[in-house]
Amino acid sequence: MEGLSRKLYLKLPAPTEADSRSSEARILSALRELGYEARMTLKVMRKLYPLCEKAGWQLTASLAWDGSCWVLVELEAGDTTREHYGLAVDLGSTTVVARLFDCNTGKCLAEDSAYNRQIAFGTDILTRIFYSKDQPEKLEELRRAAVGSIREVLEKLEKKTGIAPGGSIQLVLAGNTTMVHFFLGLDAFCVFQTPYAVQADRPGFLPAAELELPVSGYVYCYPGKSNYLGGDIISGMVATELYKKEGISVFFDIGTNGELVVGNREFLLCGAGAAGPALEGGVVRTGMRASEGAVERVKLTENGFELGVIGGGRPKGICGSGIIDLLAELFLAGWIDLRGKFVPEKSEKIQEKDGMYAVEYAPGLFFYQSDVDEFLRTKAAASTMVEYMLGEAGIGMNDISEFYVAGAFGKHVSKESAVTIGMYPDMDREKLINAGNSSLEGAGRLLLDKKILDELDDILDKMVYIQFGAVDDFLELMVAAQALPHTDLERYPSVMKKLEERSKMQKTVSKKTN
Amino acid sequence: MEGLSRKLYLKLPAPTEADSRSSEARILSALRELGYEARMTLKVMRKLYPLCEKAGWQLTASLAWDGSCWVLVELEAGDTTREHYGLAVDLGSTTVVARLFDCNTGKCLAEDSAYNRQIAFGTDILTRIFYSKDQPEKLEELRRAAVGSIREVLEKLEKKTGIAPGGSIQLVLAGNTTMVHFFLGLDAFCVFQTPYAVQADRPGFLPAAELELPVSGYVYCYPGKSNYLGGDIISGMVATELYKKEGISVFFDIGTNGELVVGNREFLLCGAGAAGPALEGGVVRTGMRASEGAVERVKLTENGFELGVIGGGRPKGICGSGIIDLLAELFLAGWIDLRGKFVPEKSEKIQEKDGMYAVEYAPGLFFYQSDVDEFLRTKAAASTMVEYMLGEAGIGMNDISEFYVAGAFGKHVSKESAVTIGMYPDMDREKLINAGNSSLEGAGRLLLDKKILDELDDILDKMVYIQFGAVDDFLELMVAAQALPHTDLERYPSVMKKLEERSKMQKTVSKKTN
């Protein structure tokens, strides 16, 4: 492993009159012999005595890369090279997730998460931005909330492994531009205000102590490309290695906002746009976060709805992946039509409620026509981003080798359902890849491979930003994409096939019941 | 001036939709265009908003060299390049002296000093070392005292100039090894304990905030060569440029300890030894520091002693320069002989007191035979260091182009008197150079000339340390050097001439009185 840190065991000769070099020189020249030109922090200088003598001059040095040189940030008695740890953090607006790595083997020893304490100041990012705009004390509250959330996760990792955060040398953090601004204590209004020039997008290596995090070396924040394409996406590039491949990939991170990268080792096009909160259950009346009691799986059978509920108890609402399943099933069963309108004659479950149709997907829980409409606008926005960008680049869907879906959405959503409603393109299912938490994954990769630092400059230089909102075309495409799965059904052969099969089955059923 | 800091005025384009680079990127790329690849501190990132906008994107960046790259440590609105300051500090065991520089012109704007507050823990270094040995809280007291003393001088400089210390970017500090250890918070017992391997001798650039000093960038501590040859001596090399010259120079810093360097651009021999506290008035019964009431000049005329007293009032004691004058005058007048023994028949001022002879040099103030003996041992130790080292190198006194005497001693002592008693060699007086506070001078030079950093490595590599105490020869030479001016009178032709002139005068006077 050639990561951002080193642990090196030094067996040094004790000072004699003939060799009365300083402890500092003795250690640094031994490191030089091992190929590391390093400097020593004041903290380590203050530890030299009596540590060196007591340890019989058998010492382990912790080296941290600071972006331009190696820094000796910790010194221990004896050989502790086996205890070589580092941390990767995904700082999400809702959840903070961290992994503890053994930096000798590259093995992830534990992963844990916590809610981002900033939620107390607003569940969505914009509320937090307005809350703290031009108010340094409030910005400081948000900064502390972020740091506190990270520390909470690090403590959980310590409980799991017995390894204290101070035992880690480096911490690599990935987050979107707003999250990184808050984490650094920077006003984030710039992220959403024209001309969208943010304050800092390449903060690099900062001393962990300055950021109030307990690792012994530095915190590296993943650089961002622009206001909407933050470090979490760049980290996703590293996780998927999209920028190294010959084949063209699509990388799509869909949440309230959608971030998209299309490219390969030759080119990288990127863009971002608002998808709306529908995908996270935000607008849907009975929508909820993916927590206990949320319907996350839906199947519509002859016997009605079969539900998968988080925690297994009574359903309390429906989360993003549940909604997509529900829509796919309603569509395949013909309970909603191509335009997403309820077909009330199809089932008694479709009732009129509050002046519109709604389907009772669970006892007392309804999914309304307005929910469907909202959701379809969102899915149209999302799928149009991909369509538009491929069009701009003159790339057909058949040219795509891999279609990565990142984030919680990619992790939980059923591929089949997402294709059925036209959210994902209709392509070989093995090309549709759930990239998982690629932000966290990329943070870990960088922690363990210093060479990636050089590649990041290349990635950022290569990325060409494409504005979605600015084009008339875009709206037109989006209207077409609001159909289920799409106005142009030929793009969805597998969905057409399913529809045919279902209608055959239904005919059979009809025949049987007749 | 190409020093350790830069101030650069940047007129940046305001962000537009077409150029929505981050403020950080905007500033750093403008610096790159000016030839400076820099990184930005967290503190500056936090200042970007609203500063950049308010300043209409006309900003002045303060860059500090950190030993391996440029760091943007301060950002100001408008063009403040004219206010470009830096500090040089000589951290002495008794006195802390600092200079404030205009880093654009290289001009020293003010100099001031304060007593080192560590004196409260012991006037001599050894007491302080024992006080704090293995006692971190006491070491911390000493560290705070050093820092407090420096801050006090910086405040005095602010009063004189109106320029706050925070307006300076870098601070270069020179001090002996013990002083630098205390300043950094390092136990200094190692300096005096065999095998004399100190803890840190190349601390380099450390963030000023970590050292609790108010400059915006870094504190650079001059590196040391060994326990007794500290940063103050290396700084003296830079001040005198001895290591650049073709002719061979001697650099001699005499106090309680003597530090010596002999060499030129080809070689550098160095050594150090205890001279004893006599030179600083430490052992002499009526000796005192060079403060108000101290006799600093002595002339012996027909009418008796003519005294120069610091502050002009009644004499209270005698300081180093006064002692050397006194001895020279006593010797030339024949009141003490070649071996330094009082010749009581020469004057009624020589009386028996406390079982020995003593001369009353001022009303009620006596200089005893034991004082003379002690002082001659000290001067013998000092002059023998030079003699021994030149002997080792096969260099004759005639080969010496310049003989620098550094420190307070060199500043105040009369060259003539020092030659007369054999403390200095008998050479052309213009070759005997008072180097003044060369430690402070070298600190200032480095502040203003970054290239010197590279030269320091050369200097340290080239220096060859010669042990004085270890050689039998040394003691033999020292005994010979205890005579006035030296057992080998032929080395002191100018003193012989003076003696002859005085004896002629006295004969004339005798004849007149007869």
Interface residues (C-beta under 8 A of the other chain):
Chain A: P15 T16 E17 D19 S20 R21 S22 S23 E24 A25 R26 R39 M40 L42 M45 R46 L48 Y49 P50 G67 S68 C69 D134 L184 G185 L186 D187 C190 T194 P195 Y196 A197 V198 Q199 A200 D201 R202 P203 G204 L206 E210 L211 S226 N227
Chain B: P15 T16 E17 D19 S20 R21 S22 S23 E24 A25 R26 R39 M40 L42 M45 R46 L48 Y49 P50 G67 S68 C69 D134 L184 G185 L186 D187 C190 T194 P195 Y196 A197 V198 Q199 A200 D201 R202 P203 G204 L206 E210 L211 S226 N227
